[in-house]
Amino acid sequence: MNSFTFKNTSLYAEDVALSDIATQFQTPCYVYSKLALTQAFDNFRAGFVGTDHLVCFAVKANPSLAILNLFANLGAGFDIVSGGELARVLAAGGDPNKIVFSGVGKTAAEMQAALNAGIFCFNVESASELIRLNKVAVAMGKVAPVSLRVNPNVDAKTHPYISTGLKNNKFGVAYEDALNIYLQAAAMSNIAIHGVDCHIGSQITELSPFLDAFDKVLDLVDALKQNNIHIRHIDAGGGIGICYSDETPPDFAAYASAMRAKLGERNIKLVFEPGRALVGNAGVLLTKVEYLKHTESKNFAIVDAAMNDLMRPALYDAYHDIKAVKPRDSSAQIYEIVGPVCESGDFLGHDRNLALEEGDLLAIMSAGAYGMSMSSNYNTRPRAAEVMVDDDTCHLIRNRESINELFANEKLLPVTS
């Protein structure tokens, strides 16, 4: 079911008109569908029924406590990349024994917090990190469960900023070095080898890169077995894309079937880290047209949302569909949809064919992933409110920031004579 649909010529989130949400909570505002979130998680998990598996939502895609809590209640684990994300997951009721800790720059303090929490596994990304983790675990009298994040040098065929599996990326260890590092780990007193991890990128729209990487991981698992290192789980990462425009990402069922076939009869748990695939199309950014500006070369629709609210267009030149919440019958024109931030790169969409008047509402579609999570206070702009729609009911899940809150922790210099 598409949770954002037109009814009576107005765009709805489930059974609530987006225009009513704008009236109640103002704009800009992120709006999520509980139904879309639930269905995406259930659909992803359905393909792995009968196989030992763990679905760990990638928190960086959307760290809202309400969303994390929803996924926790559905049985999800979580993929984290910082101590802050660990704290968020625990505050949202996440099970620490279903947490995998990824990221290239884990601090000793973050390692300590994760060991105290009793997480499922550390996805270790360098030999130096492995040494540090062992030292921290020794000092705490604990054993750290680890997977080594292996870089298979597979082209994910995605934007270079979100490709993570090539040899020139900062992530993971080189495939050729992995066996030797595993042997080093096996000799460490407070390291327990549990798995192999591989994550090649994000917004991947073809199945073949996943399967090519998984083949290399399975070869490594077999080589480790020959060296008396027995792997309990394979973390296949995340990265399945969504449809922003006309993309055709792999179907969850096809992905699951292919991965299960590759695994064969091996008695190994499968771990996955979907992020965007679960939340991307479950949210929109609601914004209002403040001004229409017609120039000799272009028409601009200046809206109250900006690059600080949704960074993806400015950062990646990413495309998001933009819909009028109440489409007009008048003639459409080609508009640049831009925000009020003082940057020429502050745009949300190029060349959009829309019939607009000042005061109209627009919905920036597919904004559930890397929208609020990447937002900032640039230009001293308060971050947007967030609303969850459940059938015909709206829940405010994050208050809109106030301007005073933005500098509440700052201090003036003392007055000197």
C-alpha positions as a Markdown table, in Angstrom:
| # | Residue | x | y | z |
|---|---|---|---|---|
| 1 | Met | 0.0 | 0.0 | 0.0 |
| 2 | Asn | 1.2 | 3.5 | -0.9 |
| 3 | Ser | 0.8 | 5.5 | 2.3 |
| 4 | Phe | 0.9 | 8.9 | 0.6 |
| 5 | Thr | -1.9 | 9.1 | -1.9 |
| 6 | Phe | -4.4 | 11.7 | -3.3 |
| 7 | Lys | -7.9 | 11.6 | -2.0 |
| 8 | Asn | -10.4 | 14.2 | -3.2 |
| 9 | Thr | -7.6 | 16.1 | -5.0 |
| 10 | Ser | -5.6 | 16.5 | -1.8 |
| 11 | Leu | -2.5 | 14.5 | -0.8 |
| 12 | Tyr | -2.9 | 12.4 | 2.3 |
| 13 | Ala | -0.6 | 10.5 | 4.7 |
| 14 | Glu | -2.7 | 7.4 | 5.4 |
| 15 | Asp | -6.0 | 8.9 | 6.4 |
| 16 | Val | -4.8 | 12.4 | 7.4 |
| 17 | Ala | -4.6 | 15.3 | 4.9 |
| 18 | Leu | -1.2 | 16.8 | 4.7 |
| 19 | Ser | -2.9 | 20.2 | 4.6 |
| 20 | Asp | -4.3 | 19.5 | 8.1 |
| 21 | Ile | -0.9 | 18.5 | 9.4 |
| 22 | Ala | 0.5 | 21.8 | 8.1 |
| 23 | Thr | -2.2 | 23.7 | 9.8 |
| 24 | Gln | -1.7 | 21.9 | 13.1 |
| 25 | Phe | 2.2 | 21.7 | 13.2 |
| 26 | Gln | 3.3 | 24.3 | 10.7 |
| 27 | Thr | 6.0 | 23.9 | 8.1 |
| 28 | Pro | 8.6 | 22.8 | 7.3 |
| 29 | Cys | 7.6 | 19.5 | 8.9 |
| 30 | Tyr | 8.6 | 15.9 | 8.4 |
| 31 | Val | 5.7 | 13.5 | 8.2 |
| 32 | Tyr | 6.1 | 9.7 | 8.5 |
| 33 | Ser | 3.6 | 6.8 | 7.9 |
| 34 | Lys | 3.6 | 4.2 | 10.6 |
| 35 | Leu | 2.0 | 1.8 | 8.2 |
| 36 | Ala | 4.7 | 2.3 | 5.5 |
| 37 | Leu | 7.4 | 1.7 | 8.1 |
| 38 | Thr | 5.8 | -1.4 | 9.5 |
| 39 | Gln | 5.1 | -2.9 | 6.0 |
| 40 | Ala | 8.7 | -2.2 | 4.8 |
| 41 | Phe | 10.2 | -4.0 | 7.8 |
| 42 | Asp | 7.8 | -6.9 | 7.6 |
| 43 | Asn | 8.4 | -7.3 | 3.9 |
| 44 | Phe | 12.1 | -7.3 | 4.2 |
| 45 | Arg | 12.1 | -9.9 | 7.0 |
| 46 | Ala | 9.5 | -12.1 | 5.2 |
| 47 | Gly | 12.0 | -13.4 | 2.7 |
| 48 | Phe | 14.2 | -14.8 | 5.4 |
| 49 | Val | 11.6 | -16.9 | 7.3 |
| 50 | Gly | 13.1 | -20.3 | 8.0 |
| 51 | Thr | 16.7 | -18.9 | 8.0 |
| 52 | Asp | 18.5 | -17.8 | 11.1 |
| 53 | His | 18.7 | -14.1 | 10.6 |
| 54 | Leu | 18.8 | -10.6 | 12.2 |
| 55 | Val | 17.6 | -7.4 | 10.6 |
| 56 | Cys | 19.5 | -4.4 | 12.0 |
| 57 | Phe | 18.0 | -1.1 | 11.0 |
| 58 | Ala | 20.8 | 1.4 | 10.1 |
| 59 | Val | 20.2 | 4.2 | 12.6 |
| 60 | Lys | 22.0 | 6.8 | 10.6 |
| 61 | Ala | 19.2 | 6.7 | 8.0 |
| 62 | Asn | 16.7 | 8.1 | 10.6 |
| 63 | Pro | 17.5 | 8.2 | 14.3 |
| 64 | Ser | 14.1 | 9.4 | 15.5 |
| 65 | Leu | 13.3 | 7.7 | 18.9 |
| 66 | Ala | 9.7 | 7.0 | 17.8 |
| 67 | Ile | 10.9 | 5.2 | 14.7 |
| 68 | Leu | 13.6 | 3.3 | 16.6 |
| 69 | Asn | 11.0 | 2.3 | 19.1 |
| 70 | Leu | 8.6 | 1.1 | 16.4 |
| 71 | Phe | 11.3 | -1.1 | 14.9 |
| 72 | Ala | 12.4 | -2.4 | 18.3 |
| 73 | Asn | 8.8 | -3.5 | 19.0 |
| 74 | Leu | 8.8 | -5.2 | 15.6 |
| 75 | Gly | 11.8 | -7.3 | 16.6 |
| 76 | Ala | 14.6 | -5.3 | 14.8 |
| 77 | Gly | 18.2 | -5.0 | 15.8 |
| 78 | Phe | 20.2 | -1.9 | 15.0 |
| 79 | Asp | 23.3 | -0.9 | 13.1 |
| 80 | Ile | 25.0 | 2.0 | 14.9 |
| 81 | Val | 28.1 | 4.1 | 14.0 |
| 82 | Ser | 28.6 | 6.2 | 17.2 |
| 83 | Gly | 28.2 | 6.2 | 20.9 |
| 84 | Gly | 25.4 | 8.7 | 20.4 |
| 85 | Glu | 23.5 | 6.2 | 18.3 |
| 86 | Leu | 24.0 | 3.5 | 20.9 |
| 87 | Ala | 22.5 | 5.8 | 23.5 |
| 88 | Arg | 19.5 | 6.5 | 21.2 |
| 89 | Val | 18.8 | 2.9 | 20.6 |
| 90 | Leu | 18.9 | 2.0 | 24.3 |
| 91 | Ala | 16.7 | 5.0 | 25.1 |
| 92 | Ala | 14.2 | 3.8 | 22.4 |
| 93 | Gly | 14.0 | 0.3 | 24.0 |
| 94 | Gly | 16.3 | -1.5 | 21.6 |
| 95 | Asp | 17.8 | -4.8 | 22.6 |
| 96 | Pro | 21.6 | -4.4 | 23.1 |
| 97 | Asn | 22.2 | -8.0 | 22.1 |
| 98 | Lys | 20.8 | -7.0 | 18.6 |
| 99 | Ile | 23.2 | -4.1 | 18.0 |
| 100 | Val | 26.1 | -4.2 | 15.6 |
| 101 | Phe | 28.6 | -1.3 | 15.9 |
| 102 | Ser | 30.1 | -0.2 | 12.6 |
| 103 | Gly | 32.3 | 2.9 | 11.8 |
| 104 | Val | 35.9 | 3.5 | 11.1 |
| 105 | Gly | 36.7 | 5.8 | 14.1 |
| 106 | Lys | 35.4 | 4.2 | 17.2 |
| 107 | Thr | 36.8 | 5.9 | 20.3 |
| 108 | Ala | 37.9 | 4.0 | 23.5 |
| 109 | Ala | 35.0 | 5.6 | 25.3 |
| 110 | Glu | 32.5 | 4.3 | 22.7 |
| 111 | Met | 34.0 | 0.9 | 22.9 |
| 112 | Gln | 33.6 | 0.9 | 26.7 |
| 113 | Ala | 30.0 | 2.0 | 26.4 |
| 114 | Ala | 29.2 | -0.8 | 23.9 |
| 115 | Leu | 31.0 | -3.5 | 25.9 |
| 116 | Asn | 29.1 | -2.4 | 29.0 |
| 117 | Ala | 25.8 | -2.5 | 27.1 |
| 118 | Gly | 26.6 | -6.0 | 25.9 |
| 119 | Ile | 26.2 | -5.5 | 22.1 |
| 120 | Phe | 25.9 | -8.3 | 19.6 |
| 121 | Cys | 29.1 | -7.5 | 17.7 |
| 122 | Phe | 31.7 | -4.9 | 16.8 |
| 123 | Asn | 32.2 | -4.5 | 13.0 |
| 124 | Val | 36.0 | -3.8 | 13.1 |
| 125 | Glu | 37.3 | -1.7 | 10.3 |
| 126 | Ser | 41.1 | -1.7 | 10.7 |
| 127 | Ala | 44.0 | -3.6 | 12.4 |
| 128 | Ser | 44.6 | -0.6 | 14.6 |
| 129 | Glu | 41.0 | -0.6 | 15.8 |
| 130 | Leu | 41.3 | -4.3 | 16.6 |
| 131 | Ile | 44.3 | -3.7 | 18.8 |
| 132 | Arg | 42.6 | -0.8 | 20.6 |
| 133 | Leu | 39.4 | -2.9 | 21.2 |
| 134 | Asn | 41.4 | -5.7 | 22.7 |
| 135 | Lys | 43.2 | -3.3 | 25.1 |
| 136 | Val | 39.9 | -1.7 | 26.1 |
| 137 | Ala | 38.4 | -5.2 | 26.7 |
| 138 | Val | 41.4 | -6.3 | 28.7 |
| 139 | Ala | 41.1 | -3.3 | 31.0 |
| 140 | Met | 37.4 | -3.9 | 31.5 |
| 141 | Gly | 37.8 | -7.7 | 32.0 |
| 142 | Lys | 35.4 | -8.3 | 29.1 |
| 143 | Val | 35.6 | -10.2 | 25.8 |
| 144 | Ala | 34.7 | -8.2 | 22.7 |
| 145 | Pro | 32.7 | -10.1 | 20.0 |
| 146 | Val | 33.9 | -9.0 | 16.5 |
| 147 | Ser | 33.4 | -9.2 | 12.8 |
| 148 | Leu | 36.0 | -7.9 | 10.5 |
| 149 | Arg | 34.5 | -5.5 | 7.9 |
| 150 | Val | 36.0 | -6.8 | 4.6 |
| 151 | Asn | 36.3 | -4.5 | 1.6 |
| 152 | Pro | 35.6 | -6.8 | -1.4 |
| 153 | Asn | 36.5 | -4.2 | -4.1 |
| 154 | Val | 33.1 | -4.5 | -5.7 |
| 155 | Asp | 31.6 | -1.6 | -7.6 |
| 156 | Ala | 28.1 | -0.9 | -6.1 |
| 157 | Lys | 27.3 | 1.3 | -9.1 |
| 158 | Thr | 26.0 | 4.1 | -7.0 |
| 159 | His | 26.9 | 7.7 | -6.2 |
| 160 | Pro | 30.7 | 7.9 | -5.3 |
| 161 | Tyr | 29.9 | 9.5 | -1.9 |
| 162 | Ile | 27.9 | 6.5 | -0.8 |
| 163 | Ser | 30.0 | 3.8 | -2.4 |
| 164 | Thr | 31.9 | 2.0 | 0.4 |
| 165 | Gly | 33.2 | -1.3 | -1.1 |
| 166 | Leu | 36.0 | -0.2 | -3.4 |
| 167 | Lys | 39.7 | -0.4 | -2.5 |
| 168 | Asn | 40.0 | 3.4 | -2.5 |
| 169 | Asn | 37.2 | 3.8 | 0.1 |
| 170 | Lys | 38.0 | 4.5 | 3.8 |
| 171 | Phe | 35.9 | 1.6 | 5.0 |
| 172 | Gly | 36.9 | -1.9 | 6.0 |
| 173 | Val | 40.1 | -3.8 | 5.5 |
| 174 | Ala | 41.4 | -5.0 | 2.1 |
| 175 | Tyr | 40.0 | -8.4 | 1.1 |
| 176 | Glu | 43.6 | -9.6 | 0.5 |
| 177 | Asp | 44.6 | -8.6 | 4.1 |
| 178 | Ala | 41.5 | -10.1 | 5.9 |
| 179 | Leu | 42.8 | -13.6 | 6.6 |
| 180 | Asn | 46.0 | -12.3 | 8.2 |
| 181 | Ile | 44.1 | -9.9 | 10.4 |
| 182 | Tyr | 41.7 | -12.6 | 11.4 |
| 183 | Leu | 44.7 | -14.7 | 12.5 |
| 184 | Gln | 46.0 | -11.8 | 14.5 |
| 185 | Ala | 42.5 | -11.4 | 16.1 |
| 186 | Ala | 42.5 | -15.1 | 17.0 |
| 187 | Ala | 45.6 | -14.7 | 19.0 |
| 188 | Met | 44.3 | -11.8 | 21.1 |
| 189 | Ser | 43.2 | -12.6 | 24.6 |
| 190 | Asn | 40.0 | -10.6 | 24.8 |
| 191 | Ile | 38.7 | -10.8 | 21.2 |
| 192 | Ala | 36.1 | -13.4 | 20.2 |
| 193 | Ile | 35.7 | -13.8 | 16.4 |
| 194 | His | 32.0 | -14.2 | 15.6 |
| 195 | Gly | 31.5 | -13.0 | 12.1 |
| 196 | Val | 32.5 | -11.5 | 8.8 |
| 197 | Asp | 31.0 | -8.1 | 7.7 |
| 198 | Cys | 30.7 | -6.6 | 4.3 |
| 199 | His | 28.8 | -3.4 | 3.3 |
| 200 | Ile | 29.5 | -2.0 | -0.2 |
| 201 | Gly | 27.4 | 1.1 | -0.4 |
| 202 | Ser | 24.0 | 2.7 | -0.4 |
| 203 | Gln | 21.1 | 3.3 | -2.8 |
| 204 | Ile | 22.2 | 0.2 | -4.9 |
| 205 | Thr | 19.6 | -0.6 | -7.6 |
| 206 | Glu | 21.1 | -3.8 | -9.0 |
| 207 | Leu | 21.2 | -7.2 | -7.4 |
| 208 | Ser | 24.6 | -8.3 | -9.0 |
| 209 | Pro | 26.9 | -6.2 | -6.7 |
| 210 | Phe | 25.3 | -7.7 | -3.6 |
| 211 | Leu | 25.8 | -11.3 | -4.9 |
| 212 | Asp | 29.4 | -10.6 | -6.1 |
| 213 | Ala | 30.4 | -9.3 | -2.7 |
| 214 | Phe | 28.6 | -12.2 | -1.0 |
| 215 | Asp | 30.5 | -14.7 | -3.1 |
| 216 | Lys | 33.8 | -13.2 | -1.9 |
| 217 | Val | 32.7 | -13.2 | 1.7 |
| 218 | Leu | 31.7 | -16.9 | 1.4 |
| 219 | Asp | 35.1 | -17.7 | 0.0 |
| 220 | Leu | 36.7 | -16.0 | 3.0 |
| 221 | Val | 34.5 | -17.9 | 5.4 |
| 222 | Asp | 35.6 | -21.1 | 3.8 |
| 223 | Ala | 39.3 | -20.1 | 4.0 |
| 224 | Leu | 38.9 | -19.1 | 7.7 |
| 225 | Lys | 37.4 | -22.5 | 8.4 |
| 226 | Gln | 40.5 | -24.1 | 6.9 |
| 227 | Asn | 42.5 | -22.1 | 9.5 |
| 228 | Asn | 40.3 | -23.3 | 12.4 |
| 229 | Ile | 38.3 | -20.0 | 12.6 |
| 230 | His | 34.7 | -20.8 | 12.5 |
| 231 | Ile | 32.3 | -18.0 | 11.6 |
| 232 | Arg | 28.9 | -17.8 | 13.4 |
| 233 | His | 27.3 | -15.1 | 11.3 |
| 234 | Ile | 27.8 | -13.1 | 8.1 |
| 235 | Asp | 26.8 | -9.5 | 8.1 |
| 236 | Ala | 25.8 | -8.7 | 4.5 |
| 237 | Gly | 25.3 | -5.0 | 5.2 |
| 238 | Gly | 22.5 | -3.0 | 3.7 |
| 239 | Gly | 22.3 | -0.7 | 0.7 |
| 240 | Ile | 19.2 | -1.7 | -1.2 |
| 241 | Gly | 18.0 | 1.4 | -2.9 |
| 242 | Ile | 14.5 | 2.9 | -3.2 |
| 243 | Cys | 12.6 | 4.5 | -6.0 |
| 244 | Tyr | 13.0 | 8.3 | -6.0 |
| 245 | Ser | 12.1 | 8.7 | -9.7 |
| 246 | Asp | 12.3 | 5.8 | -12.1 |
| 247 | Glu | 14.8 | 3.5 | -10.3 |
| 248 | Thr | 14.0 | -0.2 | -10.2 |
| 249 | Pro | 15.8 | -1.5 | -7.0 |
| 250 | Pro | 15.9 | -5.2 | -6.2 |
| 251 | Asp | 12.7 | -6.7 | -4.8 |
| 252 | Phe | 13.1 | -7.7 | -1.2 |
| 253 | Ala | 11.9 | -11.2 | -2.0 |
| 254 | Ala | 14.3 | -11.7 | -4.9 |
| 255 | Tyr | 17.2 | -10.3 | -2.8 |
| 256 | Ala | 16.4 | -12.7 | 0.1 |
| 257 | Ser | 16.0 | -15.7 | -2.2 |
| 258 | Ala | 19.3 | -15.0 | -3.9 |
| 259 | Met | 21.2 | -14.6 | -0.6 |
| 260 | Arg | 19.7 | -17.7 | 0.8 |
| 261 | Ala | 20.7 | -19.7 | -2.3 |
| 262 | Lys | 24.3 | -18.5 | -2.0 |
| 263 | Leu | 24.4 | -19.4 | 1.7 |
| 264 | Gly | 23.4 | -23.0 | 0.9 |
| 265 | Glu | 23.6 | -25.5 | 3.7 |
| 266 | Arg | 26.1 | -23.5 | 5.8 |
| 267 | Asn | 24.9 | -23.2 | 9.4 |
| 268 | Ile | 25.6 | -19.5 | 9.6 |
| 269 | Lys | 23.3 | -16.7 | 10.8 |
| 270 | Leu | 22.6 | -13.9 | 8.3 |
| 271 | Val | 22.7 | -10.3 | 9.5 |
| 272 | Phe | 21.4 | -7.3 | 7.4 |
| 273 | Glu | 21.6 | -3.6 | 7.9 |
| 274 | Pro | 18.9 | -2.0 | 5.8 |
| 275 | Gly | 18.3 | 1.7 | 6.4 |
| 276 | Arg | 16.9 | 3.7 | 3.4 |
| 277 | Ala | 15.0 | 0.7 | 2.2 |
| 278 | Leu | 12.9 | 0.7 | 5.4 |
| 279 | Val | 12.3 | 4.4 | 5.9 |
| 280 | Gly | 13.0 | 6.3 | 2.7 |
| 281 | Asn | 9.6 | 6.2 | 1.1 |
| 282 | Ala | 7.8 | 6.3 | 4.5 |
| 283 | Gly | 8.4 | 10.0 | 4.9 |
| 284 | Val | 7.9 | 13.3 | 3.2 |
| 285 | Leu | 9.1 | 16.9 | 4.0 |
| 286 | Leu | 6.1 | 19.2 | 4.0 |
| 287 | Thr | 6.9 | 22.8 | 3.0 |
| 288 | Lys | 5.1 | 26.0 | 2.1 |
| 289 | Val | 5.7 | 28.3 | -0.9 |
| 290 | Glu | 6.7 | 31.7 | 0.5 |
| 291 | Tyr | 7.4 | 33.6 | -2.7 |
| 292 | Leu | 7.2 | 33.1 | -6.5 |
| 293 | Lys | 10.0 | 34.9 | -8.3 |
| 294 | His | 9.9 | 35.2 | -12.1 |
| 295 | Thr | 13.1 | 36.2 | -13.9 |
| 296 | Glu | 14.1 | 36.4 | -17.5 |
| 297 | Ser | 15.9 | 33.1 | -17.3 |
| 298 | Lys | 14.1 | 31.1 | -14.6 |
| 299 | Asn | 11.1 | 30.9 | -12.3 |
| 300 | Phe | 11.8 | 30.3 | -8.6 |
| 301 | Ala | 9.5 | 28.9 | -6.0 |
| 302 | Ile | 11.0 | 30.0 | -2.7 |
| 303 | Val | 9.8 | 27.7 | 0.0 |
| 304 | Asp | 10.3 | 27.6 | 3.8 |
| 305 | Ala | 12.3 | 24.4 | 3.8 |
| 306 | Ala | 15.9 | 24.5 | 2.8 |
| 307 | Met | 19.2 | 22.6 | 2.4 |
| 308 | Asn | 19.6 | 22.6 | 6.2 |
| 309 | Asp | 16.3 | 20.6 | 6.4 |
| 310 | Leu | 17.0 | 18.3 | 3.5 |
| 311 | Met | 20.7 | 18.1 | 2.5 |
| 312 | Arg | 20.6 | 15.4 | -0.1 |
| 313 | Pro | 19.9 | 17.6 | -3.2 |
| 314 | Ala | 22.7 | 20.0 | -2.4 |
| 315 | Leu | 25.1 | 17.3 | -1.3 |
| 316 | Tyr | 24.5 | 14.6 | -3.9 |
| 317 | Asp | 22.5 | 16.5 | -6.5 |
| 318 | Ala | 19.9 | 14.0 | -5.5 |
| 319 | Tyr | 16.4 | 13.9 | -7.0 |
| 320 | His | 13.3 | 14.0 | -4.9 |
| 321 | Asp | 9.8 | 14.0 | -6.5 |
| 322 | Ile | 7.9 | 17.2 | -5.5 |
| 323 | Lys | 4.1 | 17.2 | -5.4 |
| 324 | Ala | 1.6 | 19.9 | -4.8 |
| 325 | Val | -0.5 | 19.0 | -1.7 |
| 326 | Lys | -3.5 | 20.5 | -3.5 |
| 327 | Pro | -2.8 | 20.6 | -7.2 |
| 328 | Arg | -4.3 | 23.5 | -9.1 |
| 329 | Asp | -6.1 | 23.4 | -12.5 |
| 330 | Ser | -4.2 | 26.5 | -13.8 |
| 331 | Ser | -1.4 | 26.3 | -16.2 |
| 332 | Ala | 1.8 | 24.9 | -14.9 |
| 333 | Gln | 5.3 | 26.5 | -15.3 |
| 334 | Ile | 8.8 | 25.2 | -14.8 |
| 335 | Tyr | 10.2 | 26.2 | -11.4 |
| 336 | Glu | 13.4 | 25.9 | -9.5 |
| 337 | Ile | 12.3 | 24.8 | -5.9 |
| 338 | Val | 14.7 | 26.7 | -3.6 |
| 339 | Gly | 15.0 | 27.6 | 0.0 |
| 340 | Pro | 15.9 | 30.8 | 1.9 |
| 341 | Val | 19.4 | 29.7 | 2.9 |
| 342 | Cys | 22.1 | 32.0 | 1.6 |
| 343 | Glu | 23.8 | 29.5 | -0.8 |
| 344 | Ser | 23.3 | 29.1 | -4.5 |
| 345 | Gly | 23.3 | 25.3 | -3.8 |
| 346 | Asp | 20.2 | 25.7 | -1.6 |
| 347 | Phe | 17.7 | 23.9 | -3.8 |
| 348 | Leu | 15.3 | 21.0 | -3.4 |
| 349 | Gly | 14.4 | 20.4 | -7.0 |
| 350 | His | 15.3 | 21.6 | -10.5 |
| 351 | Asp | 13.0 | 22.2 | -13.4 |
| 352 | Arg | 9.7 | 21.1 | -11.8 |
| 353 | Asn | 6.5 | 21.5 | -13.8 |
| 354 | Leu | 4.0 | 22.9 | -11.3 |
| 355 | Ala | 1.0 | 25.2 | -11.1 |
| 356 | Leu | 1.7 | 27.3 | -8.0 |
| 357 | Glu | 0.6 | 30.3 | -6.0 |
| 358 | Glu | 2.2 | 31.8 | -2.9 |
| 359 | Gly | 1.0 | 30.0 | 0.2 |
| 360 | Asp | 0.7 | 26.6 | -1.6 |
| 361 | Leu | 1.9 | 23.5 | 0.2 |
| 362 | Leu | 4.5 | 21.1 | -1.4 |
| 363 | Ala | 5.5 | 17.6 | -0.3 |
| 364 | Ile | 9.1 | 16.6 | -0.9 |
| 365 | Met | 8.7 | 12.9 | -1.4 |
| 366 | Ser | 10.9 | 10.0 | -0.3 |
| 367 | Ala | 12.4 | 12.1 | 2.5 |
| 368 | Gly | 12.3 | 9.5 | 5.2 |
| 369 | Ala | 16.0 | 8.6 | 5.0 |
| 370 | Tyr | 18.9 | 11.0 | 5.5 |
| 371 | Gly | 16.5 | 13.9 | 5.8 |
| 372 | Met | 16.1 | 14.8 | 9.4 |
| 373 | Ser | 19.2 | 12.8 | 10.3 |
| 374 | Met | 21.4 | 15.1 | 8.2 |
| 375 | Ser | 19.6 | 18.3 | 9.0 |
| 376 | Ser | 21.5 | 21.2 | 10.6 |
| 377 | Asn | 21.0 | 24.7 | 12.1 |
| 378 | Tyr | 22.8 | 26.5 | 9.3 |
| 379 | Asn | 21.8 | 30.1 | 9.0 |
| 380 | Thr | 20.5 | 29.7 | 12.6 |
| 381 | Arg | 17.4 | 27.9 | 11.4 |
| 382 | Pro | 15.6 | 25.7 | 13.9 |
| 383 | Arg | 15.2 | 22.1 | 12.8 |
| 384 | Ala | 11.8 | 21.0 | 11.7 |
| 385 | Ala | 9.1 | 19.2 | 13.7 |
| 386 | Glu | 8.5 | 15.5 | 13.0 |
| 387 | Val | 5.0 | 13.9 | 12.9 |
| 388 | Met | 4.0 | 10.2 | 12.8 |
| 389 | Val | 0.7 | 9.4 | 11.2 |
| 390 | Asp | -1.0 | 6.2 | 12.4 |
| 391 | Asp | -4.2 | 5.6 | 10.4 |
| 392 | Asp | -6.3 | 8.8 | 11.1 |
| 393 | Thr | -4.2 | 10.0 | 14.1 |
| 394 | Cys | -1.2 | 12.3 | 14.2 |
| 395 | His | 1.6 | 12.1 | 16.8 |
| 396 | Leu | 4.1 | 14.8 | 17.3 |
| 397 | Ile | 7.3 | 12.8 | 17.7 |
| 398 | Arg | 9.8 | 15.8 | 17.8 |
| 399 | Asn | 9.0 | 19.3 | 18.7 |
| 400 | Arg | 10.1 | 22.1 | 16.4 |
| 401 | Glu | 13.2 | 23.7 | 17.8 |
| 402 | Ser | 13.0 | 27.3 | 19.0 |
| 403 | Ile | 15.6 | 29.9 | 18.1 |
| 404 | Asn | 16.5 | 30.4 | 21.8 |
| 405 | Glu | 17.4 | 26.6 | 22.0 |
| 406 | Leu | 19.9 | 27.0 | 19.3 |
| 407 | Phe | 22.2 | 29.2 | 21.4 |
| 408 | Ala | 21.2 | 28.1 | 24.9 |
| 409 | Asn | 24.6 | 26.3 | 25.4 |
| 410 | Glu | 26.7 | 29.2 | 24.2 |
| 411 | Lys | 28.5 | 31.7 | 26.5 |
| 412 | Leu | 29.5 | 35.3 | 26.0 |
| 413 | Leu | 33.0 | 36.3 | 26.9 |
| 414 | Pro | 33.4 | 38.0 | 30.3 |
| 415 | Val | 33.4 | 41.8 | 30.3 |
| 416 | Thr | 36.9 | 43.1 | 30.9 |
| 417 | Ser | 37.8 | 46.7 | 31.9 |
